[in-house]
Amino acid sequence: MSDFTGLTVVPFCFFFVCFFQIMVLTDPEFESSILISSDEGASYQKYRLNFFVLSLLFHHTQEDWALAYSHDQKLYSSFDFGRKWQLVMHSQSHLISISHTIILFLSLLTTDCQYVTCRAQACSESSRTYPFSGYIETNSLVVQDEYVFVQVTTTGRASYYVSYQREPFVRIKIPKYSLPKDMHIVSTDQGQVFTAVQEWNQNDTYNLYISDTRGIYFTLALENVRTSRGLGGNSMIDLYEVAGIEGMLIANRKPFCSLHLQLQMSENPYLSGSISTKSSAPGVIVATGNIGSELSYNNVAMFISSDAGNNWRQIFEEEHNVWFLDKGGALVAVKQPTVPTRHLWISFDEGRQWTRHSFSALPLFVDGVLVEAGAENQIMTFFGHFSHRSEWQLIKIDYKSIFTRRCTEGDYQTWHLHNQGEPCIMGQKQIYMKRRPGNYCMVGWDNSRILSAEPCICRAHDFECDYGFDRRGDGNCLPAFWFNPSTLSRSCSQGQNYLNSTGYRKVVANNCTKGVKEMYTARKQQCLNRPPRGLVLTTHDDKLTANMGSNVTFLVRLEEGDSMRTNIQLDFGDGTAVSYSNLSWTQEGIRHVYRSAGIFRVTTLAENSLGFDTSSLHLHVTCPVEHIQLLAPYVVIKNKEVNLTAVVWPSHFRTLTYFWWLGNNTEPIITLDSSISHTFSTEGMVTVTVQVSSGDSILQNTRSIAIQEFFKSLLLSFSPNLDEANPDIPEWRQDVGRVIKKAVADIPEEQLLVAVFPGIPTAAELFLLPSRNQSDGRKRTEEDLEQVRSDADLMSQCGVTLVFVFVSAPLVDSIPRHSSSAMLMLLSVVFLGLAVFLIYKFKRYIHANRFYITYSFLPGLILFMGQIGVSVITTTVMNKHATLVPRRK
């Protein structure tokens, strides 16, 4: 390591080299700047930033293009290698990749994320596009090689989408009854996608699927791959991609077998992990494992395979870390760091024989080994500590001395890759050149391994079952019970051609030729005009609910038929409809905005000259309920049916659910109607509650109802003067009710109920209930009524200073009687006291002066009922400077 003098050292945390340019980011704890060199580090120029860089991403071909993500969750772009920056996105976002298009992962909320794309040099709000109308799952996006993957969860079901070569997203097609609840991208090598999917009925295993070139259509490759728990508690799939042999993976399956391997990679880059391979040593696999009925992490040993997993040998009885030296020509092994050691083991014959060497005078806890490659500098660096309290120790070993000479052509031999004796792997015979085991010669950099591949004749095992086909017991691929092969031509128009699957598809990376290739390859056939069949109508997010005023996107799919020559009609159910000449016009979805709430039957019709097909769905369009009121009588007759009604604002049409809680019932009555009828069988006060469910919100209103054998009631109407002070709120109506009850003399308060109705003109109903002594309840009620009448006659003789005239209303007896017993009475009330009380209650101002009220009139405020005529009462209103003189009539 060189020492630098004469330079001002600025702490930095990032260092980037692009061709001849170098960018250094300063430590944000000291300052926010960028140091840029255009002469390979000979000189630097500082550029200050007005933000702190959290991460950087460069274009893969345009070396001056870069994106920066700041600590305050903003996105910036630069097109001159960081000299100038412009803000791209204000809101919380996460950077994915940059090509000719910037791809963003925009987080709108803590749980909702949106996928956004825009042009790199013109990323304005108007130029941004949103491939998905809704939100995608947080942290679900994977960008790997030519593929971009995202997950969208709707109605409890996960759907996965793929974009190949940055083309529009397409929904991934996994066999129909494979309902994935989790998916991991394993590999995108060889121009196809290898993925692990956990099915709806799996808990600790995954199935492996392989795709076509575009990553859309997947078929099953291997079932029941075991999973294990990582250090963070997350699931880790027991799957390992072997280096040096393309397309080879090792998996632990759930079924029992004799040898089980631990397939976890080491989180410490300086330890080998439980399994290791090297591209320069094809076919050599070293792994930790056990022999038994299942995988175990106790009593493990070390195993090695020299022929790509066909045969295995045990090399150590204890767990070791193993590294490859000299391009895989030699192996070095050291015990796990939990045990101190001063020895290492070296093998030159792929683990058949091992020699022990001392590398330290004292036993060392080996925390890691760094193997430095080079033609003239073969160095291994051990680092660790002698005890848990000692300082770090570094020990360097030059292992060049263990080789006697440099390898020549005679030191190499050929090795044929095979699968249990079968030489054709992925349609070709692969021949490797590697050093003969036991030769103590150094491979070096000048003698690279030789690899040759000879294509094989295509046979049945070079083809996998195509999407929608299953391999049966006889080895043939036949259509699955859920799959109709004719659907492959649904986008085919008359006069065109399409590829008709034979049920097989060649494995993408397979290199076989001739043989059965022509027989198994999809055949080109001419499209025929057919009637539409299998018309499917869905919403973009598979939901059947929508908010009023929001955009709803409908998708129309056709399983069979000439989509280019089929007319599509869509009726939204609210009086509007659209029509398209062919299905291609609907690929991006059909959007519609509902202006009212309700349940709408949406129908679509596909029609051509040979026939038609229809499909429909019922969409629930809702808007939030702002207010609810329960309408119910204050007093009802026992064992007599009564109506209860809930009124909601704004009004909804068949989109609400009502829950009625009656008295002490533990279960509600659930209806879709806003009113119910009910019979109460027990006297007393009962509480009725109605809850209204609208989407995710629930509102409720409660009323108390008196249940009686019989009662008397009188409808009250008031002078229009009172309406001037009526704010039509529940508190005001309660106060008026209390005043009316106090105005009725010599009647116990528990026998009176007053209901002041909502709305204007002001109206009310006075209820006279029987006394608690039920034996003379009817007689006492009649006496109370006569008392009210006599009070009215008495008060009608008073002088008049102000008169409020009340329209008379009939007295209603709740018990069936002869018509002669029904009396028509007039209600005349002097209501100045009530008006003054309300003025005080709501602190109203008249002529900018507050009036003070004398309360001496309240005991004399009486509700009068008598003959046709007028009853009066007098009261006084005083303030500091003036006497209020009411307007006379």
C-alpha positions, 0 to 999 in steps of 0.5 A: 500500500502506497503512502500519499503525501502533499495532499489534503485528505478529505474523508469519503465514502464512495469511489467510482471510476468510469473509463478515464474519469473518477468520482469521489463522494465526500463523507456527508458528516463533514460536507456534501461535495463531489471530487471529479478527475478527468485525467485518471486521478492526476488532478481533482476538481471539487463540486459542492452539492445542495443535497447528501447522496445516499446512492448513485447509479450510472448508465451502462453505456452513457458514462456521463449519465447518473442518478443520485438518491438523497438522504431526504428521499429525493431523486436527482439526475446529471448528464455531465458526470456529476458536475450539475444536478437537477431535481427529478422527483420531490416525493419519497422514491427509490431508484431502480435503474437507468437506461434511455428511460429512468425507471423509478419506484415511487413510494407514495405512502409508507405501505403504498408504492407506485411504479413510474417511468419517464425519459431520462432528459425530460422527466417532467410530471407530464412525461411520466407514465404509470404502467399500473393504475394502482399500487404495487407491493413494497420491495417486490420489484426485481431488476435482473438482466433483461427482466423487470419483475413486480408483484401486485396483490388484489383481493388477497391474491398475488399477481406477478408481472414481467417486463422483458427488454423494458417492454410493457409489463405482462402478467406472468402465466403460471399453471392455472391452479398454482396459486403463488403466495410467494415467489423468488427469482433464482436466475435469469441466465441463458435467456430465460427465468428460473423461479421458486414459487411457494404454492398456496398449500406449501409452508416449508417447501417451494416448487421450481419453474422455468420460463420461455425467453420472455419470462411470461409462460412458466412450466414446472421443473422441480417440486418440493424444494426444501427451505431453511431459516436465515439469521434474520428469520427469513426463508432461504431456499435450499438451492445453489447455482454451480459455478463453471457449469451453465444451467446446473443447480443443486437443490434439497428436496423434501423426500428422503435421500442418503446425502443431504447438503447445506446450501447456504452461502457465507455472509462473510466474504472471507469464509467459504460457506457451507458449499463452494464452487469455482468457475475455473474448476468445473465439476468440483463441488465442496459442501458441508452435509450429513448422511441420513434420513433428513438434513441435519446441522449436527454431526456434519462432515465435509464432502466433495464431488469431482464430477459435477455431483454424480459421485461424492466422497467424504473428506473431513469428519468436521466442518471446514472452510475450503478455498480454491488455489491456483485457478482450482488446481489446489484446495486449502482447508481450515477448521471453522473459526469457532476452534483455534488452529495453527494448521491448514490442509492442502490437496492437489488431487481434488480432495483425495489426499491432504497434507498438513502445514503449519501457518502460525506458531500459536493457535489462531481463531481464523476469521477469514482468508483472502486469496490473492490471485496473480501470475507472480504473486500467489499470496494467502492472507489469514486474519484472526486473533489468538484469543477473544481479548487479543488484537487482530493478527494478519499472517501472509503465506506465499504458496508459490513454493509448494509448486515444483514447476509450471504446468505443461500440456502433458499435465492436463487431461480431458473431463467429460461432463455427464449425468449418470453416464449420459454425455449429452447435457443441455443438448451438447457434449461438453469436454473440459481440460483440467490438470491431472490430479496429483501433479504439483504444477502451477496452472498460472494465467497463461494456460487457461482451461480449454472447453469444447462443446459438440451438439447432440441429436435432439431427443425427447428429454431435450424438450419440456412440456409447453405452458398448459401441458402436463407430462403424463406417466408415459412421458408424453405432454398432453393438455392439462384439464384446465387448458384449451390449446385453441386459445393460443390463436385468440389474437390471430386474425384471418389470413395471418399465421400463428404457431400451434404448439405441439405440447412441447417446447425446447429448453431455451439454453438447449443446443441440440440439433435435428433429431425430433426437433422438427416433430416437437417444434411448434408449427405455423398454421393459418388463422381461421375465422371463428366465433368468439368464445370465452369472453371475460370481463374484469377490472384492472385490479380484480376488485368489484368495488370503486369510489364514486368519481374515480377512474375504473379500468375494465379489461376485456379478454377473449379466449377464442375467436378472431380478435381483429375482426370481432366487435367489442361493446361495453355497457357500463350500466349507468346509461353510457356505453362504448364500442370498438371495432376489434379487441386490440383497441382495448389492450390498455383497458377501458376507463370510465368514471361513475358519477353516482353511487349504486350497484351497476351491471357492466356487460360486454358483448363480442360479436363477429359474423359467425356468432357472439359471446357475452360477459358481465359483472356487478360493480359496487360504486360507493361514496363515504357516508357523511351522516346517519339518522335513525328515525323511530317513534319515541313510544310504541305499543307492546306487541305491535309492529313498528317501523325503524328507518335509517336515513343516510347522507349522501343518499346511496342506492343499494350499496350499504349494509345495515346492522340493527342492534335492538335492546340487549340482543347480542347479534344484530339483524343485518339487512341491505334495506334502510328500514325494518319492522320489529315487534317489542314484547316487553315494557320499558325503555329500550335502546335501538342502534343502527350501524351503516357499513360503507366500504371501510367505514362504519357510522351509527346512530342510537335512539331510546324507545318507550314500550307501553301497553297504551299511551296518549299523544298530541301533535303540537304545531308552533308559531312561525316566529319560533322557526326564526330561532330554529337551527335544526340541530339535535341539541336545540330539539332536546332543549325545546323538549325539556321546556315543554315538559316543564310547562306541563303542571302537576304531571310526573316527568317520567309520564311525559315524553316530548319528540321535537321533529327535525326540520322546519316548520317546527313540530312536536309530539307530546306523549302522556304515559300511564303511571307506574301503577298499572292497575289504574294507569288508564284512569290516571292518564285520563285525569292528567289529561283533564288537569291539563285542560283545566289549566288551559281554561284558567290561563286563557283568562290572563291579559295579553301583551304578546300572543303566539298562536298554535295550530290545534292537533288531535289527541290520539289514544293508542288503545282502540276505542269508539269514535265518540271517545276521540276528542279534537282539542286546540293547543294554545301556548304563550311561548314567549318564555320559550323564545327568551330561553332559547335566545339565552341558550344560544347567546344570540345578539339583537341590535348588537346588545346582549339581553338578560332574562329574568327567570321568574316566569319559568314556573308559570310557563304552562302548556295549555289545551282547551277550546278553540281560542287563544291562551296567553301569558306575560313575561318581561325581558330586561337589559341594562339600557332598554326593554325589549318590546316584542312585535304585536299581532 
